[in-house]
């Protein structure tokens, strides 16, 4: 039987092995091994040891090891018990914030701080410094597309949430982010998603001018191949 948290535990063991390559990160490796074994108290003792030691590092060492921690975590996203609140608030974020304060044009620090804070302004600055950063360009576009997805997910019930102009504005922002890409190849799926949303909103505008039946019925009569999400309402 597949245990629901298996990927997390396997990821923690992979992280422990990778972290052991640097003696300064060995307490974090111990934390991972203890969490994988279910030894929560012992794990947080090891984490506390790491945090106390990390507070004594020079800024250059702290930045290098902070980047190492974040890159390892990014390669092992299933290990959701690794990047804990204490690790974030007492090590990762303070290091990144100080780094950006001292070096406002450091793409690495801006990039990670933007990701962790979900701050589009930091990510835009990072992207301006490194236009070929596809994951950041994709993330920014995805944030705008998620707004459009939310606005349109009730169109199967002939309802648009938030207004047509707001949805079009979010689409325009997503398209601007993609239009500036040096290479469209890794982003073709997002371009296709934008085009489908644009077509859907155009059809919704036409439908509202002369509605006939429900919006899905109107689309079906015109051979529009949109898919509609299943919406479930729960009674108290």
Number of C-alpha atoms within 10 A of each C-alpha: 3 6 6 7 11 13 15 19 20 15 22 29 20 17 23 22 15 16 21 15 11 11 10 16 19 20 23 26 28 25 27 30 21 21 21 21 13 12 13 14 12 15 22 20 15 19 22 17 15 21 17 12 13 19 13 10 13 9 14 11 13 19 20 11 19 20 18 16 19 15 12 14 18 11 11 18 15 17 23 15 16 21 14 11 11 13 16 14 11 14 19 23 18 13 24 22 15 14 21 18 12 10 12 14 15 15 19 17 25 25 23 23 23 20 16 12 11 14 15 16 12 20 23 19 18 25 22 14 16 15 16 14 15 18 12 21 22 17 16 23 24 15 16 19 23 13 17 26 15 13 18 25 18 16 18 18 14 18 15 18 16 13 11 16 10 14 23 16 14 18 22 17 16 24 18 12 16 21 12 13 18 11 13 14 9 11 16 12 11 18 16 11 13 19 14 14 19 17 14 18 20 13 17 22 13 12 17 11 9 9 13 12 11 15 19 19 14 19 18 12 10 10 9 14 11 14 9 13 12 8 9 6 5 4 4 3
